[in-house]
Amino acid sequence: MCTSIIEIARAEGMAKRGDDWFPLSQSVVAYDHARHAPLGDVITLDFLNTGLDPGARAGVELTLESAKELRSALDRAIAAAEFEEAEVRGKSARGKGAAPRLVRAA
């Protein structure tokens, strides 16, 4: 039975096919029967550029458990990156004559 679970999001970045990289325009997350992996239903991640030929696609099929682990890893990496970006912005602002940031002791 097809699940019809599909989510589409804008994507900005690059993907690789063979030896060539191409710019992305969207990503598709779906839950359906595996097409290539020797598994049952899988989470499929497709990264593509709708303005290029149909081969401008990078696809992955993951078990539901693997997809959950990937989501957790993404959450951790995003949180760390946001912290890093905030630190860089804070240092940049302080370096341009801004008042030093006050840190309150708990």
C-alpha positions in Angstrom: 0.0 0.0 0.0 1.3 3.4 -0.9 1.5 5.8 2.0 1.3 9.1 0.1 3.5 10.7 2.8 5.5 13.4 1.0 7.1 16.7 2.2 8.8 19.1 -0.1 11.1 22.0 1.0 13.2 24.6 -0.7 16.8 23.6 -0.7 19.9 25.8 -1.2 23.2 24.0 -1.6 25.0 21.5 -3.8 24.6 17.8 -4.6 26.9 15.4 -6.4 26.2 13.0 -9.2 29.1 11.1 -10.5 32.1 13.5 -10.7 29.9 16.6 -11.1 28.2 18.9 -8.5 25.0 20.7 -9.3 23.0 23.4 -7.4 19.9 22.3 -5.5 16.5 23.9 -5.7 14.4 21.5 -3.5 14.4 18.5 -1.3 11.7 15.9 -1.0 11.2 13.6 2.0 8.8 10.7 1.6 7.8 7.5 3.3 7.0 4.7 0.9 8.2 1.4 -0.5 11.9 1.1 -1.2 12.8 1.3 -4.8 16.4 0.3 -4.6 17.3 -0.8 -1.0 16.3 -4.4 -0.2 13.9 -3.1 2.5 10.2 -2.6 3.0 9.0 0.9 3.6 11.7 3.6 3.9 12.2 7.2 4.3 13.5 8.6 1.0 15.5 11.8 0.8 15.7 13.3 -2.7 17.8 16.4 -3.4 17.2 17.9 -6.8 17.2 20.8 -9.1 13.9 21.1 -11.0 15.5 23.4 -13.6 18.0 20.8 -14.8 17.7 17.4 -16.4 16.0 14.6 -14.5 19.4 13.2 -13.6 20.1 16.2 -11.4 19.1 14.2 -8.3 20.8 12.7 -5.3 18.6 10.2 -3.5 18.9 8.2 -0.3 16.7 5.4 1.1 16.8 4.9 4.9 15.1 2.7 7.4 12.8 4.6 9.7 15.3 4.0 12.6 18.2 5.3 10.5 16.2 8.3 9.6 15.5 9.0 13.3 19.2 8.8 14.0 19.9 11.2 11.1 17.3 13.6 12.4 18.9 13.5 15.9 22.4 14.1 14.4 21.0 17.0 12.3 19.4 18.5 15.4 22.7 18.4 17.3 24.7 19.7 14.4 22.2 22.6 13.8 22.2 23.5 17.4 26.0 23.6 17.5 26.2 25.6 14.3 23.6 28.1 15.6 25.7 28.5 18.8 28.9 29.0 16.7 27.2 31.6 14.4 25.9 33.5 17.5 29.4 33.5 18.9 30.9 34.8 15.7 28.2 37.5 15.4 28.8 38.5 19.0 32.6 38.8 18.5 32.1 40.7 15.2 29.7 43.2 16.9 32.1 43.7 19.9 35.0 44.1 17.6 33.3 47.1 15.9 33.2 49.4 18.9 30.2 47.7 20.6 30.1 47.6 24.3 31.3 44.3 25.8 28.7 41.7 26.5 27.8 41.4 30.2 27.6 37.9 31.6 25.7 37.3 34.8 26.9 34.7 37.2 24.3 32.2 38.3 
